[in-house]
Amino acid sequence: MLSATLGAALGGVLAAFAVLVRGGAVMVHQCVAADGAAGWLGLRLALLRVDGDCPTGALAIGGDGRQVMGVVAMVALPVLLAHLGGLGVGVALLALLARVLRGAADALRHVGPRVVAPATVPATPRSAPAVASFHAVVSALTTTSLRRRGPPVALPV
């Protein structure tokens, strides 16, 4: 189940990347803007260089393949591993939280009031229910409720 979901997610990411590449959204040009932290970092890592073909304010992408692979190995790979480690820690914390919640639910289930199963009554044939008139029921309720008014009677000890 998990591998099918992972495969579907990976396929979706690859399809989106293919659409972006075909549309020209992910295209590497020889000259890129050199402003901000990305330009400063590119110069320091020797990935960007000054070139006469680029307009002012732009730098050319430079460096040979070995240099680019060295930067990928020094920067991108550790970042990828850190993200994967963070993902693993997050999944482990979610599993731990689920285990704690399951244990708490089990503990509360054992602490709560126990319901005793009702006693089984042997099946006996029942007689027809007694039918009382409305006036008899009302008079019985009013007379018994009047007698029960007030505090409870103290029983002799």
PEWOZI-V972387 format. One record per pair of residues at least 24 apart in sequence whose C-alpha atoms are under 8 Angstrom apart, sorted by the first residue. I is the first residue (numbers start at 0). J is the second residue. Records with the same first field share a line. If there is no record, write none. Layout:
BEGIN
I = J ; J
END
This chain:
BEGIN
28 = 60
29 = 59 ; 60
30 = 57 ; 58 ; 59 ; 60
31 = 57 ; 58 ; 59 ; 60
32 = 56 ; 57 ; 58
33 = 57 ; 58
44 = 70
END
